[in-house]
Amino acid sequence: MPFDAGMISALAAELGDRLIGGKIEKIHQPERDKIEIYMRAKGKQERLMISAAPGSPRFGLTALPKENPAVPPMFCVLLRKHLTGAVLRDVSQPGFERSAELRFAGRDELGYETVRTLVCELMGKYCNILLLDETRRILGVLRPIDFTSSEKRQLLAGMPYELPPRQEGKTDPLSETEEGFLEKARLAGDRPADKFLLSAYCGFSPLIAREIAFRACGRCDHPAADAACRLYISFAALTARIREKRFEPCLIHIEGKNSDYSFLPIAQYGDGAKIEPHESASEMLDGFYAEKEREERIHRRAQDLFRILHNAEMRLVKKIEAQKGELAECAGKERYRQYGELIKANLFALRKGDVSVTLVDYYDPALPTVTLTLDGRLTPAEEAQRYFKKYAKAKTAEKELTVQIKKAEEELFYVRSVIDALERATLPAETEEIRRELIENGYISKKKTPPPSKKTGGGDFLSSQTSDGFTVLCGRNNLQNDLLTFRVASKNDWWFHVHNAPGSHVVLLCDGVDDPPASSFTEAAAIAARNSSLRGSGKVTVDYTRVRNIKKPPAARPGYVIYHEYYSAEVASDR
């Protein structure tokens, strides 16, 4: 995520406006890599959160509830000792780096004035939180780094604090001159503009580098040297915005989901994204990470279901491969019958005790000889019957294997359809509905797992409107697919499903209109493509037909249907 130096600048400015002069009342460490500081500032309580989690580094004001451990970690105890009762005097950003410093004034146990600095280093896997004294010596560190971890930079209590080394060859964009920028762009030659900006300047995320290039050239990969002057104008406008603290935080929604965030409006996506402005950068990040953490919690809750389904998938794949191997062996069954007939025709030439016999193969026009293995303990007539029995066994096996392979392939398709639905689940109720489906179909033991309530609250279909005003409903899982197709949809509505792949049932409600416009069909087909296992794979084929043509075989699994009269269309699965 683009928590870059520009976002830190925006947050530092916001915290300076809201927290300077605020007094620390409480400090908690709800998670191993998160600190929460409760402050009384400008007449109200604020909660400052600092996260050094490598996957989601950030700091800012938060309103998200967190449960605190019964026993505070040692780093939290250290912060309480030095910072409780201290007053925030300054929030700064050293250079244009992904770190921030909060300077507090307080008093020690003897009543002497002290200055303490809380340093937030928010650099991906190198994230850390440190507490410094007035001489910038380290009092405590969240993640100590000794010589065994890094030879370049150690962070241990008692050591003098040094800023993280700047990446070699990169310049602070806020101190860059026009001449310096143009010279760097000229030397970059045909290198794409966004790659040039990332390699030449510190603090930029790929999103911001692309945005500078896009605003200058209308595309992100234009050669840097060819657009040096235009690039500088765009670059200078952005750096001026940062220096003047003119931030406009916004969330970027792609296909209805939170995709990214930024400290300025983003234009590079065009109509492919919705830009949602926010007054507060902290509020924006709260919303973004609340959604992200909720999805992670749902995914964790579904881990046992993924394990059960993937094990079932592997078992079925191996079973089908073995059965197809056996079926291939049955293809030679006719030879067993022919060998039996050859032995029967040559009974006079065989004796009990023979272990092999060479006979003329009358079934081949070339009349070659064929050598047959015999049991030796059987009479010639019994040897013939032995081959006839092999033929009968192979014939029966071929018939049964064909049926069993078909059943296994249908079950594999069903398992993969549940995996697809589980991967697309975004609500806890959807996960519980899938769990109930697996219990009812015997994949989860009812004794070991108590069934969830049938009133899961996740039964609402995905609903959208076409550009022509028609309603499109989409099932979230197999139970909803059956309900939508056979209970909710009318016989004359149109039904959509991706061709020969797991996916949701999608219904275009006609509301009495016999033939909706073609654009509505295209949009409904695109929804079916996106809500399938083939989403994001470019052009896919979607089948569509009237609901009255959809049939469910007796004893079929949830979501399984058959249809014979249908049309097909190719649509983009990532529309």
C-alpha positions as CSV (number, residue, x, y, z in Angstrom):
1,M,0.0,0.0,0.0
2,P,1.3,3.5,-0.8
3,F,2.1,4.7,2.8
4,D,4.9,6.8,1.4
5,A,6.7,9.9,2.5
6,G,3.9,12.1,1.1
7,M,1.3,10.4,3.2
8,I,3.5,10.8,6.3
9,S,3.8,14.5,5.5
10,A,0.0,14.8,5.3
11,L,-0.4,12.9,8.6
12,A,2.3,14.9,10.4
13,A,0.6,18.1,9.3
14,E,-2.8,16.8,10.5
15,L,-1.5,15.6,13.9
16,G,0.3,19.0,14.3
17,D,-2.9,20.8,13.9
18,R,-4.9,18.6,16.3
19,L,-2.5,17.3,18.9
20,I,0.2,19.9,19.6
21,G,-0.2,20.9,23.2
22,G,-2.1,17.7,24.0
23,K,-1.2,15.7,27.2
24,I,-0.8,11.9,27.3
25,E,-3.2,10.2,29.6
26,K,-2.8,6.5,28.8
27,I,-0.6,4.2,26.7
28,H,-1.6,0.8,25.5
29,Q,0.0,-1.9,23.3
30,P,-3.0,-3.9,22.0
31,E,-0.9,-5.9,19.6
32,R,2.8,-6.9,19.3
33,D,3.5,-4.2,16.8
34,K,0.9,-1.5,17.6
35,I,1.0,1.3,20.1
36,E,-2.0,3.4,21.1
37,I,-1.6,6.7,23.0
38,Y,-4.6,8.4,24.5
39,M,-4.3,12.2,24.7
40,R,-6.3,15.1,25.9
41,A,-5.9,17.8,23.2
42,K,-8.0,21.0,22.6
43,G,-10.7,19.9,25.1
44,K,-11.3,16.4,23.8
45,Q,-9.7,12.9,24.0
46,E,-7.9,11.7,20.9
47,R,-6.3,8.3,20.3
48,L,-3.1,8.1,18.4
49,M,-2.2,4.8,16.9
50,I,1.2,3.8,15.6
51,S,1.5,0.5,13.7
52,A,4.9,-1.0,12.9
53,A,3.3,-4.1,11.2
54,P,5.3,-4.8,8.0
55,G,2.1,-5.4,6.1
56,S,0.3,-2.2,7.2
57,P,2.7,0.4,8.6
58,R,1.0,3.7,9.5
59,F,0.3,6.2,12.2
60,G,-2.6,8.6,12.8
61,L,-5.7,9.1,14.9
62,T,-8.1,6.2,15.1
63,A,-11.5,5.3,16.4
64,L,-11.2,1.5,15.8
65,P,-11.8,-0.5,19.0
66,K,-8.9,-2.7,20.2
67,E,-8.7,-5.2,23.1
68,N,-5.7,-4.7,25.3
69,P,-3.8,-7.6,26.9
70,A,-4.1,-8.2,30.7
71,V,-0.3,-7.8,31.1
72,P,1.3,-4.9,29.1
73,P,4.5,-5.8,27.2
74,M,7.8,-4.4,28.4
75,F,8.0,-1.7,25.7
76,C,4.6,-0.4,26.7
77,V,5.7,-0.2,30.3
78,L,8.8,1.8,29.2
79,L,6.6,4.2,27.2
80,R,4.3,4.7,30.2
81,K,7.2,5.4,32.5
82,H,8.7,8.2,30.2
83,L,5.7,9.6,28.4
84,T,2.6,9.5,30.7
85,G,1.7,13.1,31.5
86,A,4.0,14.5,28.8
87,V,2.9,17.2,26.4
88,L,3.3,16.9,22.6
89,R,5.5,19.8,21.4
90,D,6.2,19.0,17.8
91,V,5.5,16.5,15.0
92,S,8.2,16.4,12.3
93,Q,9.4,14.4,9.3
94,P,13.2,14.1,8.9
95,G,13.9,14.8,5.3
96,F,11.4,13.3,2.9
97,E,11.6,9.9,4.4
98,R,9.1,7.3,5.6
99,S,9.6,8.2,9.2
100,A,8.1,10.7,11.7
101,E,9.2,12.1,15.0
102,L,7.0,13.2,17.9
103,R,8.7,15.3,20.5
104,F,7.2,15.4,24.0
105,A,8.0,17.6,27.0
106,G,7.5,16.1,30.5
107,R,9.1,15.6,33.9
108,D,11.0,12.7,35.4
109,E,10.6,11.1,38.8
110,L,12.6,13.9,40.5
111,G,10.5,16.6,38.8
112,Y,13.2,17.7,36.3
113,E,12.1,18.7,32.8
114,T,12.7,16.1,30.2
115,V,12.4,15.9,26.4
116,R,11.5,12.5,24.9
117,T,11.2,11.8,21.1
118,L,9.0,8.9,19.8
119,V,10.4,7.9,16.4
120,C,8.1,6.0,14.0
121,E,10.1,4.3,11.2
122,L,7.5,3.0,8.7
123,M,9.6,1.3,6.0
124,G,8.0,-2.0,5.1
125,K,9.8,-4.9,6.7
126,Y,12.1,-2.5,8.5
127,C,9.3,-0.8,10.5
128,N,10.1,0.1,14.1
129,I,9.2,2.4,17.0
130,L,11.9,3.9,19.2
131,L,12.0,6.2,22.2
132,L,14.9,8.7,22.5
133,D,16.1,11.0,25.3
134,E,17.1,14.6,24.9
135,T,20.6,13.6,23.6
136,R,18.9,11.3,21.0
137,R,20.2,8.2,22.7
138,I,17.9,5.2,22.5
139,L,15.9,4.5,25.7
140,G,13.9,1.7,24.2
141,V,13.0,0.0,20.9
142,L,10.1,-2.1,19.8
143,R,12.3,-4.4,17.7
144,P,15.9,-4.4,18.8
145,I,18.4,-5.0,16.0
146,D,21.9,-6.2,17.0
147,F,25.0,-7.2,15.0
148,T,23.6,-10.6,14.2
149,S,20.6,-9.1,12.5
150,S,22.3,-6.2,10.6
151,E,25.9,-5.2,10.2
152,K,24.9,-1.7,8.8
153,R,22.6,-0.4,11.5
154,Q,22.0,-1.5,15.0
155,L,19.2,-0.3,17.2
156,L,19.7,-1.1,20.9
157,A,19.0,0.6,24.1
158,G,21.9,2.9,25.1
159,M,23.1,3.5,21.5
160,P,23.0,6.9,19.8
161,Y,20.2,7.1,17.3
162,E,21.1,7.5,13.7
163,L,18.6,8.2,10.9
164,P,18.1,5.3,8.4
165,P,20.6,5.5,5.5
166,R,19.1,7.0,2.4
167,Q,18.9,4.7,-0.6
168,E,22.0,5.1,-2.7
169,G,21.6,7.3,-5.7
170,K,18.3,8.9,-4.6
171,T,17.6,12.6,-4.0
172,D,15.2,14.4,-1.7
173,P,12.5,15.6,-4.1
174,L,11.7,18.6,-1.9
175,S,15.2,20.0,-2.3
176,E,15.6,19.2,-6.0
177,T,16.3,22.1,-8.5
178,E,15.0,22.4,-12.0
179,E,18.5,22.0,-13.5
180,G,19.1,18.9,-11.4
181,F,15.8,17.3,-12.4
182,L,16.3,18.0,-16.2
183,E,19.8,16.6,-16.1
184,K,18.6,13.4,-14.4
185,A,15.8,13.0,-16.9
186,R,18.2,13.5,-19.8
187,L,20.5,10.8,-18.5
188,A,17.5,8.5,-18.0
189,G,17.1,8.3,-21.8
190,D,14.3,6.0,-22.9
191,R,13.5,4.8,-19.4
192,P,9.8,5.0,-18.6
193,A,9.0,8.2,-16.7
194,D,7.5,6.4,-13.6
195,K,10.5,4.1,-13.3
196,F,12.9,7.1,-13.6
197,L,11.1,9.0,-10.8
198,L,11.2,5.9,-8.5
199,S,14.9,5.3,-9.0
200,A,16.0,9.0,-8.8
201,Y,13.9,10.3,-5.8
202,C,13.3,9.0,-2.3
203,G,9.9,8.8,-0.6
204,F,7.7,8.2,-3.7
205,S,5.4,5.2,-3.9
206,P,4.9,3.6,-7.3
207,L,1.3,5.1,-7.3
208,I,2.6,8.7,-6.9
209,A,5.4,8.1,-9.5
210,R,2.8,6.9,-12.0
211,E,0.6,9.9,-11.2
212,I,3.3,12.4,-11.8
213,A,4.1,10.8,-15.2
214,F,0.4,10.5,-16.1
215,R,-0.3,14.2,-15.3
216,A,2.7,15.2,-17.5
217,C,2.3,12.8,-20.4
218,G,-1.1,11.2,-20.3
219,R,0.6,7.9,-19.8
220,C,3.0,6.4,-17.2
221,D,5.6,4.8,-19.4
222,H,6.5,7.7,-21.7
223,P,10.3,8.0,-22.1
224,A,11.7,10.3,-19.5
225,A,14.1,12.2,-21.7
226,D,11.5,13.0,-24.3
227,A,9.2,14.6,-21.7
228,A,11.7,16.1,-19.3
229,C,10.2,19.6,-19.2
230,R,6.6,18.4,-18.8
231,L,7.7,15.9,-16.2
232,Y,9.4,18.7,-14.2
233,I,6.2,20.9,-14.3
234,S,4.2,18.0,-12.8
235,F,6.9,17.1,-10.4
236,A,7.3,20.7,-9.2
237,A,3.5,21.0,-8.7
238,L,3.4,18.0,-6.5
239,T,6.4,18.9,-4.4
240,A,5.0,22.5,-4.0
241,R,1.7,20.9,-2.8
242,I,3.7,19.0,-0.1
243,R,5.8,21.9,1.0
244,E,2.6,24.1,1.3
245,K,0.7,21.3,3.1
246,R,-2.1,21.3,0.6
247,F,-3.2,17.7,1.1
248,E,-6.4,16.1,-0.3
249,P,-6.5,12.6,1.1
250,C,-8.7,10.2,-0.9
251,L,-9.6,6.5,-1.2
252,I,-9.4,4.7,-4.5
253,H,-12.2,2.3,-5.2
254,I,-11.8,-0.2,-8.1
255,E,-14.8,-2.5,-8.8
256,G,-16.4,-1.4,-5.6
257,K,-13.5,-2.4,-3.4
258,N,-11.0,-0.3,-1.5
259,S,-7.9,-0.6,-3.7
260,D,-5.5,2.2,-2.7
261,Y,-5.3,5.6,-1.0
262,S,-3.3,8.7,-1.5
263,F,-2.6,12.2,-0.1
264,L,-3.8,13.8,-3.4
265,P,-6.5,13.1,-6.0
266,I,-5.5,10.3,-8.5
267,A,-6.3,10.7,-12.2
268,Q,-4.4,7.8,-13.8
269,Y,-7.3,5.3,-13.5
270,G,-9.7,7.5,-15.4
271,D,-13.2,6.0,-15.4
272,G,-11.9,2.7,-14.1
273,A,-11.8,3.9,-10.5
274,K,-13.9,5.9,-8.1
275,I,-12.0,8.6,-6.1
276,E,-13.6,9.2,-2.7
277,P,-12.2,12.4,-1.0
278,H,-11.7,12.7,2.8
279,E,-11.3,15.7,5.0
280,S,-9.0,13.8,7.3
281,A,-6.1,11.5,6.4
282,S,-6.5,9.6,9.7
283,E,-10.2,9.0,9.1
284,M,-9.4,7.8,5.5
285,L,-6.8,5.3,6.8
286,D,-9.2,4.1,9.6
287,G,-11.8,3.2,7.0
288,F,-9.3,1.6,4.6
289,Y,-7.7,-0.6,7.3
290,A,-10.9,-1.4,9.0
291,E,-12.2,-3.0,5.8
292,K,-8.8,-4.7,5.2
293,E,-8.7,-6.2,8.7
294,R,-12.3,-7.3,8.5
295,E,-11.6,-9.2,5.2
296,E,-8.5,-10.8,6.9
297,R,-10.6,-11.9,9.9
298,I,-13.1,-13.5,7.5
299,H,-10.4,-15.2,5.6
300,R,-8.9,-16.6,8.9
301,R,-12.3,-17.9,9.9
302,A,-12.6,-19.7,6.6
303,Q,-9.2,-21.3,6.8
304,D,-10.6,-24.6,8.1
305,L,-13.1,-24.6,5.2
306,F,-10.3,-24.0,2.6
307,R,-8.4,-26.9,4.1
308,I,-11.3,-29.3,3.9
309,L,-12.2,-28.2,0.4
310,H,-8.6,-28.4,-1.0
311,N,-8.1,-31.8,0.6
312,A,-11.4,-33.0,-1.1
313,E,-10.2,-31.5,-4.4
314,M,-6.9,-33.3,-4.2
315,R,-8.5,-36.6,-3.3
316,L,-11.0,-36.3,-6.2
317,V,-8.2,-35.4,-8.7
318,K,-6.2,-38.5,-7.7
319,K,-9.3,-40.7,-7.8
320,I,-10.3,-39.6,-11.3
321,E,-6.7,-40.1,-12.6
322,A,-6.6,-43.6,-11.1
323,Q,-10.0,-44.5,-12.5
324,K,-9.1,-43.2,-16.0
325,G,-6.0,-45.3,-15.9
326,E,-8.1,-48.4,-15.1
327,L,-10.6,-47.4,-17.8
328,A,-7.7,-47.2,-20.3
329,E,-6.8,-50.8,-19.4
330,C,-10.3,-51.9,-20.1
331,A,-10.1,-50.7,-23.7
332,G,-8.3,-54.0,-24.6
333,K,-11.1,-56.2,-23.2
334,E,-12.0,-57.5,-26.7
335,R,-8.6,-59.3,-26.9
336,Y,-9.5,-61.4,-23.8
337,R,-12.6,-62.7,-25.5
338,Q,-10.6,-63.4,-28.7
339,Y,-7.9,-65.3,-26.7
340,G,-10.7,-67.3,-25.1
341,E,-12.1,-68.3,-28.5
342,L,-8.6,-69.2,-29.8
343,I,-8.0,-71.5,-26.8
344,K,-11.5,-73.0,-27.3
345,A,-10.8,-73.7,-31.0
346,N,-7.5,-75.4,-30.1
347,L,-8.4,-77.5,-27.1
348,F,-6.9,-80.6,-28.8
349,A,-3.5,-78.9,-28.9
350,L,-3.3,-78.0,-25.2
351,R,-2.5,-80.2,-22.2
352,K,-3.1,-79.5,-18.5
353,G,0.1,-78.2,-17.0
354,D,1.1,-76.1,-20.0
355,V,2.2,-72.6,-18.9
356,S,2.1,-71.0,-22.4
357,V,0.8,-71.8,-25.9
358,T,1.5,-70.3,-29.3
359,L,-1.6,-70.1,-31.6
360,V,-2.5,-68.7,-35.0
361,D,-4.5,-65.5,-34.5
362,Y,-7.4,-65.9,-36.9
363,Y,-8.8,-62.5,-36.0
364,D,-5.9,-60.8,-37.8
365,P,-6.0,-61.0,-41.6
366,A,-2.2,-61.4,-41.6
367,L,-2.6,-64.6,-39.5
368,P,0.3,-63.9,-37.1
369,T,1.0,-66.2,-34.2
370,V,0.3,-65.1,-30.6
371,T,1.7,-66.6,-27.4
372,L,-0.7,-66.8,-24.5
373,T,0.2,-67.3,-20.8
374,L,-1.6,-70.2,-19.1
375,D,-2.2,-71.0,-15.5
376,G,-0.8,-74.5,-15.6
377,R,-3.1,-75.8,-12.9
378,L,-6.3,-75.6,-15.2
379,T,-7.6,-77.8,-17.9
380,P,-7.7,-76.3,-21.5
381,A,-11.4,-75.6,-21.2
382,E,-10.9,-73.9,-17.8
383,E,-8.1,-71.8,-19.4
384,A,-10.6,-70.6,-22.1
385,Q,-13.1,-69.7,-19.4
386,R,-10.4,-67.8,-17.5
387,Y,-10.0,-65.4,-20.5
388,F,-13.8,-65.1,-20.9
389,K,-14.1,-64.1,-17.3
390,K,-11.4,-61.5,-17.8
391,Y,-13.4,-60.1,-20.7
392,A,-16.6,-60.0,-18.7
393,K,-14.8,-58.3,-15.7
394,A,-13.3,-55.7,-18.0
395,K,-16.6,-55.1,-19.7
396,T,-18.4,-54.6,-16.4
397,A,-15.5,-52.4,-15.0
398,E,-15.6,-50.2,-18.1
399,K,-19.3,-49.6,-17.6
400,E,-19.0,-48.9,-13.8
401,L,-15.8,-46.8,-14.2
402,T,-17.6,-44.6,-16.7
403,V,-20.3,-43.9,-14.2
404,Q,-17.9,-43.4,-11.3
405,I,-15.7,-41.0,-13.3
406,K,-18.7,-39.0,-14.2
407,K,-19.8,-38.8,-10.6
408,A,-16.4,-37.9,-9.4
409,E,-16.0,-35.2,-12.0
410,E,-19.4,-33.7,-11.0
411,E,-18.3,-33.7,-7.3
412,L,-15.0,-32.1,-8.3
413,F,-16.9,-29.4,-10.1
414,Y,-19.1,-28.9,-7.1
415,V,-16.1,-28.7,-4.7
416,R,-14.4,-26.1,-7.0
417,S,-17.6,-24.1,-7.1
418,V,-17.6,-23.9,-3.3
419,I,-14.0,-22.9,-3.3
420,D,-14.8,-20.1,-5.8
421,A,-17.7,-18.9,-3.6
422,L,-15.5,-19.0,-0.5
423,E,-12.8,-17.0,-2.2
424,R,-15.4,-14.3,-3.1
425,A,-17.0,-14.2,0.3
426,T,-16.8,-10.8,1.9
427,L,-19.2,-11.1,4.9
428,P,-19.1,-13.4,7.9
429,A,-22.6,-14.6,7.2
430,E,-21.5,-15.8,3.7
431,T,-18.8,-17.9,5.2
432,E,-21.3,-19.4,7.7
433,E,-23.7,-20.1,4.9
434,I,-21.0,-22.0,3.1
435,R,-20.1,-23.9,6.3
436,R,-23.8,-24.9,6.7
437,E,-23.8,-26.1,3.0
438,L,-20.7,-28.3,3.7
439,I,-22.3,-29.8,6.8
440,E,-25.5,-30.7,5.0
441,N,-23.5,-32.3,2.2
442,G,-21.3,-34.4,4.6
443,Y,-18.0,-32.6,4.2
444,I,-18.0,-31.5,7.8
445,S,-19.1,-33.8,10.6
446,K,-22.3,-32.6,12.4
447,K,-20.9,-34.1,15.6
448,K,-17.6,-32.3,15.6
449,T,-19.0,-29.0,14.3
450,P,-22.3,-27.6,15.6
451,P,-24.3,-26.3,12.6
452,P,-24.6,-22.5,12.5
453,S,-28.0,-20.9,12.7
454,K,-29.9,-21.0,9.4
455,K,-30.7,-17.3,9.9
456,T,-27.2,-16.3,9.0
457,G,-28.1,-12.8,7.7
458,G,-26.1,-13.3,4.5
459,G,-28.9,-14.4,2.3
460,D,-29.2,-11.2,0.3
461,F,-28.2,-11.7,-3.3
462,L,-25.8,-9.3,-5.0
463,S,-27.9,-6.8,-6.8
464,S,-27.1,-4.2,-9.4
465,Q,-28.9,-2.2,-12.1
466,T,-28.0,-2.2,-15.8
467,S,-27.6,1.1,-17.6
468,D,-31.1,0.5,-19.0
469,G,-32.7,0.1,-15.5
470,F,-33.1,-3.6,-15.3
471,T,-32.2,-5.5,-12.1
472,V,-29.5,-8.1,-12.1
473,L,-29.3,-10.6,-9.2
474,C,-26.3,-12.8,-8.5
475,G,-26.0,-15.7,-6.0
476,R,-23.2,-15.6,-3.5
477,N,-22.9,-19.4,-3.1
478,N,-24.5,-22.6,-4.2
479,L,-27.4,-22.4,-1.7
480,Q,-28.2,-18.9,-3.0
481,N,-27.8,-20.1,-6.6
482,D,-30.5,-22.7,-6.1
483,L,-32.8,-20.2,-4.3
484,L,-32.3,-17.6,-7.0
485,T,-32.8,-19.8,-10.0
486,F,-35.7,-22.0,-8.8
487,R,-37.5,-19.8,-6.2
488,V,-36.9,-16.1,-7.0
489,A,-36.6,-15.9,-10.8
490,S,-39.6,-16.2,-13.0
491,K,-39.7,-18.6,-16.0
492,N,-39.2,-15.8,-18.5
493,D,-36.3,-14.1,-16.9
494,W,-32.8,-14.6,-18.4
495,W,-30.2,-16.8,-16.7
496,F,-26.4,-16.4,-17.1
497,H,-23.5,-18.6,-16.1
498,V,-19.9,-18.9,-17.2
499,H,-19.3,-21.8,-19.6
500,N,-18.0,-25.0,-18.1
501,A,-16.5,-23.4,-15.0
502,P,-17.6,-22.8,-11.4
503,G,-19.4,-19.5,-10.9
504,S,-22.5,-17.8,-9.6
505,H,-26.0,-18.0,-11.1
506,V,-26.9,-14.6,-12.5
507,V,-30.5,-13.6,-13.4
508,L,-31.6,-10.6,-15.4
509,L,-35.1,-9.8,-14.2
510,C,-37.3,-8.8,-17.2
511,D,-40.2,-7.3,-15.3
512,G,-42.6,-8.3,-18.0
513,V,-40.4,-7.1,-20.9
514,D,-39.9,-9.9,-23.4
515,D,-36.5,-8.9,-24.7
516,P,-34.4,-6.4,-22.7
517,P,-31.9,-4.3,-24.7
518,A,-28.6,-6.0,-25.8
519,S,-26.6,-3.7,-23.5
520,S,-28.4,-5.2,-20.5
521,F,-27.5,-8.7,-21.7
522,T,-23.8,-7.7,-22.0
523,E,-23.8,-6.2,-18.5
524,A,-25.4,-9.2,-17.0
525,A,-23.0,-11.6,-18.7
526,A,-20.1,-9.5,-17.5
527,I,-21.4,-9.8,-13.9
528,A,-21.5,-13.6,-14.4
529,A,-17.9,-13.6,-15.7
530,R,-16.7,-11.5,-12.7
531,N,-18.4,-13.7,-10.2
532,S,-16.8,-16.9,-11.4
533,S,-13.6,-18.8,-11.1
534,L,-12.5,-17.3,-14.5
535,R,-12.6,-13.7,-13.2
536,G,-9.6,-11.6,-14.3
537,S,-8.7,-14.0,-17.1
538,G,-9.6,-11.7,-20.0
539,K,-12.4,-12.8,-22.4
540,V,-14.5,-15.7,-21.2
541,T,-17.6,-17.4,-22.6
542,V,-20.9,-17.0,-20.8
543,D,-24.0,-19.1,-21.5
544,Y,-27.4,-17.5,-21.2
545,T,-31.0,-18.9,-21.6
546,R,-34.4,-18.4,-20.2
547,V,-34.9,-19.6,-16.6
548,R,-37.6,-22.1,-17.8
549,N,-34.8,-24.1,-19.6
550,I,-32.8,-24.7,-16.4
551,K,-33.4,-28.1,-14.8
552,K,-32.0,-29.7,-11.6
553,P,-31.4,-33.4,-11.8
554,P,-32.7,-35.5,-8.9
555,A,-30.4,-35.7,-5.9
556,A,-28.0,-33.2,-7.5
557,R,-25.7,-31.2,-5.3
558,P,-26.5,-27.5,-4.5
559,G,-25.9,-25.2,-7.4
560,Y,-25.7,-28.0,-10.0
561,V,-28.1,-27.6,-13.0
562,I,-28.4,-28.7,-16.6
563,Y,-29.6,-26.9,-19.7
564,H,-29.5,-27.8,-23.4
565,E,-31.1,-24.7,-25.2
566,Y,-28.8,-21.7,-24.7
567,Y,-26.9,-18.9,-26.3
568,S,-23.3,-17.9,-25.7
569,A,-21.4,-14.6,-25.6
570,E,-17.8,-13.6,-25.0
571,V,-17.3,-10.8,-22.4
572,A,-14.4,-9.4,-20.4
573,S,-14.2,-11.0,-17.0
574,D,-12.6,-7.9,-15.5
575,R,-15.1,-5.2,-16.6
